[in-house]
Amino acid sequence: MEIVVPPDYRHLWVTDSRHPVLKVPDPALREVAKTVRKVTPRHRVLVENMVKVMRQADGIGLAATQLGIMERIIVVCPDTKPLALINPVITSQEGEEDGEEGCLSLPALYGTVTRAQKITVNGLDRKGAAVCIEAEGTAARVLQHEIDHLDGILFIDKADPATLYWSEPSGKDSG
């Protein structure tokens, strides 16, 4: 899907040192991230940086690929405490629900996406320890959205095209 950004929102589609999140049509957003073989101190620093970038952008999720780093790392913060997952894999899912999504790589564009209502995700935490996360509702939606980024999938690929609309961001959106 080609995105034509309305003039009123072009100021949001900037990528620079103050706004490091890549924007569509950057080709890195369509790449599949590589598995992290060993969690190192560099990955822990990256996770901390990702949390800062996500918060500065008023997001609730961010994938390393959105910063041009082709590694399977996400951070999410659907409530108050950020969670980092390395090599996340959805191992089970239940139910379906429609919900509105936005994306830091598609600022000001929103649409309705059908996702699993409840999921289980396995991965590694920022120290490299194995974790299993069960999530539902918003947390499940954000995890699915960010894991999609690691596979080069954007929410617009899954959104009902009839629901897409432009609006000035007012709060926190999925990364």
Phi, psi and omega in degrees: 000128177276135180255124174250111185279123176298147182308324181296343185245001183298331179296340179276345186265048181250137172237117178205191184296330177275340182227075189283353181289126179294146179245151173301133019257028182308125184297337179299331181291344180258002180274154175268127181287153180269148177296139175279119184282322180213130178282126183239172175304328178300322179292323179295320177295318178301315180300315179299319178296318179298319178298317179299312180299315180300314181293318179298330181269004183058037177264169175240009177192152178203137175254147179304326180299333178289348175253009179082014180256113189272057178233150185279078181224133175228156168232140178224151179210069181287347175230242186256333185251124179290146179236130176254138175229131178249133183056047182291141178224128175282120183258341174203155178210148180224148173064178178216147172206146175272144177203155179280138177228154171226183183202138178295340177271355177224061188300136177080000177255133183226156178191168182266130181234137174269127180223166174297143182280327182223135181222161169239132181234130173255147178182200178241146175276183185294346177262356179095004179278143178293137177225154174232121184247129171254131183218151174217167179063226184300318181299317179296318180298314182295317178301314180297318179301312183289321177296323174304318179305323182293342178253014178075020182255132178252158182299332180293340177288336183249346183288149170291115184304330181292343183263354183291135178207159180259138177201144178298128180300135183240349183200220184268134178237158172298150179280000000 
